[in-house]
Structure formats: C-alpha cells, structure tokens
Amino acid sequence: MSDGQGNTLEETYSVERTKWDSLAREKVDVSKIQMEYTDFDDYAHRLAIMAGVVEFLGPLQGKQVLEIGCGLGKVSVLLAKSGANVTAFDLSAGSVDVASQLARYHKVDEQVHLAVAAGEILPFPDEGFDIIFGKGILHHLNAQLGASELYRVLKTGGKAAFVEPMGMNPVLNVVRDHVPYKHKNPRGADIPLSYTDIRNWTAGFKTAEYHELQLFSMLERGLGFKHPLPALRRLDKVALKHLPFLRRYCRYVGIFLTK
Ligand SMILES: C[S@@+](CC[C@H](N)C(=O)[O-])C[C@H]1O[C@@H](n2cnc3c(N)ncnc32)[C@H](O)[C@@H]1O
C-alpha cells in the first residue's frame, strides 16, 4: 500500500519513526516537559488552534477517550486530568515511552493506557470510544485506510475533533519547507491537509464541520510572539467572515465529527 506519494506505507513509517524517536530521545527528563495547563479545558481555551474543541466535545469526565498520535503525551495527561479514561497511541515507540513516563510523573498513569500503533490499523475493538481527539496527526496518516478505522472505533453518537495544519497556502508551504524558525520540527512524511483530504477524513460521518483558523494571526508564531496579537485576531475574524475565499490560506483547520 502506498501513501499517495509513491512511497510504501512501511517507507513512510520508517521516516516518521526515525524522526519522532530521535526527537523523543531529547526529552528523556520528563520533569522538564512544561505543563503550564491544569487540564484539557484550560489547555484548549488557551491555545488559539483549539477554538471550539471543548464546546464541541462536551464534558470528558468518565468518558472513554482515544487520542490518536499522542506524541510525548502532554495532551493525554491533560485529558486524564479532565477526568477522561484515556487510550493513546503513537507510531513512535520512543514517544510512547516518554508519554508513559510523563503520565507516571503527573500521577495519571492509571487513567492513561498507551500503545505503539499506526493510525491506519487500530488495535481497538469496534465502537470502543465516546470521544476521539487528535492534534497534528491526520496529516501524517493515509486517509484511505485511517478514516474507516476512525469511524469503526468511535461509538455511534460519539464525537471526534481534530486540529490540523492546512497545506493550501503557497507562501506558508515555502516557509514550512525552507525557512528556519524557533521551535520548528524537521519535516517528516507529513502533508498538511487540502480540502480533498478533509473530505476524505469526514466522509460517512453523521455530521462533519470544519473551520479554518489563523490567517493573519499565523504571523504571531512566525514572528516569535508568545502572546496573542489582538489586532491580528480581529483582522482574522473580519476577513474569514466576509472574504471566505481567503479561508483556504489559513494555517490550521478544526474538524468536528459526529458518528
Ligand atoms: C506533529 S506530532 C503531534 C504529536 C501530538 N499530537 C502533539 O500535538 O504534540 C505527529 C505525531 O504523529 C505520529 N505519527 C506519524 N505517523 C503516524 C502513524 N501512521 N500512526 C500513528 N502515529 C503517527 C508521530 O510519531 C508524531 O508523534
């Protein structure tokens, strides 16, 4: 099976594992991983790209939540701190190892169940989860395989939310590929989403909505600002409402699904 770029799935996995395992090796001391948020609600309300996620997903207390592509496990820990019973997985064994240490360090290891797995072949039973969440993960996966797995493991009536980079802004794509900036990760085999990709991930769900995020305000990150720049946020609101053709050039998209 190919990833649509002419590489086999195994070749893609190899590139991704090498990259993320090596980044995980830099984080062996989990006490140094900054956890500046009290729980998932706090995190989602303070991160611009997570706009609307908490309101869509609703209360997490007691819910079976699957996190796809958990990386170092920061979000898994925050989901557990919000009362969810979390299952989380990642392709990178090194990342999952750090995630399991992080869960122990924050004393939520009984609520966080971790696995090394690929998003295209989920080792979970049908309809096992009330909620599925993923941040920056769908664009690493093969939608042809991953979308049906996503649908399969979500309960009927369950909800899924994703926040993903979009790849339709040519200037942003050049920056991603060629311009160094602070906290930039090296590119792996990921391909930021197009509208076709979004359609492929959302097909078949009872409801599917998405909203594009960060047009002018993407400059906050690019220019190294740690705080929101209210003028850019206001400009985004007006531009994205009144000039819809600009939405495709946004940096991120929030995708909200109900089965
Ligand atoms: C951009 S990181 C996001 C990690 C985490 N969600 C976060 O927000 O910090 C992408 C993650 O996807 C994982 N990944 C890449 N391909 C994958 C696949 N086919 N199945 C599962 N995880 C994958 C990588 O190992 C990496 O941890």
The ligand as an SDF file (V2000), in Angstrom:
LIG
                    3D

 27 29  0  0  0  0  0  0  0  0999 V2000
    3.1120   16.6440   14.9060 C   0  0  0  0  0  0  0  0  0  0  0  0
    3.3060   15.2830   16.0050 S   0  0  0  0  0  0  0  0  0  0  0  0
    1.8970   15.5490   17.0370 C   0  0  0  0  0  0  0  0  0  0  0  0
    2.0200   14.8780   18.3700 C   0  0  0  0  0  0  0  0  0  0  0  0
    0.9530   15.2820   19.3690 C   0  0  0  0  0  0  0  0  0  0  0  0
   -0.3800   15.0210   18.8710 N   0  0  0  0  0  0  0  0  0  0  0  0
    1.1170   16.7330   19.7460 C   0  0  0  0  0  0  0  0  0  0  0  0
    0.2580   17.5370   19.4090 O   0  0  0  0  0  0  0  0  0  0  0  0
    2.1200   17.0460   20.3940 O   0  0  0  0  0  0  0  0  0  0  0  0
    2.8410   13.9190   14.9700 C   0  0  0  0  0  0  0  0  0  0  0  0
    2.8800   12.5690   15.6480 C   0  0  0  0  0  0  0  0  0  0  0  0
    2.3210   11.6130   14.7480 O   0  0  0  0  0  0  0  0  0  0  0  0
    2.9880   10.3900   14.9350 C   0  0  0  0  0  0  0  0  0  0  0  0
    2.7300    9.5740   13.7390 N   0  0  0  0  0  0  0  0  0  0  0  0
    3.2290    9.7370   12.4950 C   0  0  0  0  0  0  0  0  0  0  0  0
    2.7160    8.8240   11.6610 N   0  0  0  0  0  0  0  0  0  0  0  0
    1.8620    8.0650   12.4040 C   0  0  0  0  0  0  0  0  0  0  0  0
    1.0160    6.9550   12.1140 C   0  0  0  0  0  0  0  0  0  0  0  0
    0.9480    6.4380   10.8880 N   0  0  0  0  0  0  0  0  0  0  0  0
    0.2830    6.4260   13.1190 N   0  0  0  0  0  0  0  0  0  0  0  0
    0.3450    6.9390   14.3700 C   0  0  0  0  0  0  0  0  0  0  0  0
    1.1270    7.9850   14.7060 N   0  0  0  0  0  0  0  0  0  0  0  0
    1.8730    8.5430   13.7230 C   0  0  0  0  0  0  0  0  0  0  0  0
    4.4300   10.8040   15.1260 C   0  0  0  0  0  0  0  0  0  0  0  0
    5.1870    9.7790   15.7280 O   0  0  0  0  0  0  0  0  0  0  0  0
    4.2600   12.0570   15.9970 C   0  0  0  0  0  0  0  0  0  0  0  0
    4.3040   11.7280   17.3590 O   0  0  0  0  0  0  0  0  0  0  0  0
  1  2  1  0
  2  3  1  0
  2 10  1  0
  3  4  1  0
  4  5  1  0
  5  6  1  0
  5  7  1  0
  7  8  2  0
  7  9  1  0
 10 11  1  0
 11 12  1  0
 11 26  1  0
 12 13  1  0
 13 14  1  0
 13 24  1  0
 14 15  1  0
 14 23  1  0
 15 16  2  0
 16 17  1  0
 17 18  1  0
 17 23  2  0
 18 19  1  0
 18 20  2  0
 20 21  1  0
 21 22  2  0
 22 23  1  0
 24 25  1  0
 24 26  1  0
 26 27  1  0
M  CHG  2   2   1   9  -1
M  END
$$$$
